[in-house]
Amino acid sequence: MHVLVIYDITPDNIRFKVASICKDFGLVRIQKSAFLGVMASERRKEMKVRLEKAIKRVKGNIQIFQIPEPYISLREIIGEIEKYEESEDLVF
């Protein structure tokens, strides 16, 4: 199943940690604070536990969406997809 993770987190160090966790689980950055990829249910649950630990006692939120294959193919993109540099210096 496709998984979309979006987040709104203020502290830079926690935001970087969340991005790193998403990448560790094979997700690809599609927006500055959004990652998308394919993941089995058990892996998604593992990722959720790590994300919960990362954001503990911090202002912000993380949202995880499960998107079935038939719906992901309906995605429409308007405009150009920007490639984001994967660097620790990236600030949102």
N, C-alpha and C positions, 0 to 999 in steps of 0.2 A: 504494500500500500504506500502511496505517496504521503509524505509528511511535510507540512509547512510549519516552520517555527518563526514567530515574529516576537520582537521584544522592544520594550521601552524602559531603559535602565539608565540612571543618571551617572553613577560613578564609573569612570573610564576603566579601572582595573576589573570590575565585575563584568562590564560589557565585553571587554576583551576575553575574559574567561568563558563567558557564555558563547561567544563566537567560536572559540577554540573547541569547546565541547561539541558544538554542532558539526564542526569540521571533522573532529575525531570519529563521529558517527556517520561520516560519509555524505553529509549534506553540503550543498553548494550555495554560496551566497548569491541571491538574486536581487536583493536591494540592500541598502546599508544595514538595516536591522532585520533582515529576512533571509531564511535559508530554506531550501527545498531539496528533497531527495526521496529515494525509495528505501523503506525500512520495514523489517518484520516487526510484529507486535512486541515480542520480547525485547528486542533492541530498543524500540521506542520507550518501553517501560524503564529500561536501564538508563536511557538518556534523560528521561523525566526525573529520575532520582538524582542524577548528577546535577541537573539544572536547578532542582529544588535546593540542593546544598549550596550551589553557587550564589543564589539570590537571597539566601537566608538573611533576614534582618536588614535588607537593603530596600530603599525606595525604588519601585519599578515593578514591571510584570513581564511574564513570558507567556505566550499563548501557543499551544500546539494543536494543529489541525490535522486530522486524518482525511485524506482525499482519495476516494476510490478511483481506480484507473479510468472508468468511463467518463468521469467528470474532469480529470486532469487534461484529457484530450480536448475539452471544450474551452480551455484557457485561451484568451485573446490577449495579445500584446500590442499595445499602441505605442509607437515611437521606437527608439533604438534601445537595445539592452546594453547597459553600461557594464564593462568589465571592471571589477573592483580589485585594487591591489591588495593582496593579502599580506599586510604588514602590521606590526604592533604599533606603528606610528599613526595608524588610521584612526581619526577621531570623528565621531558623528555628533 
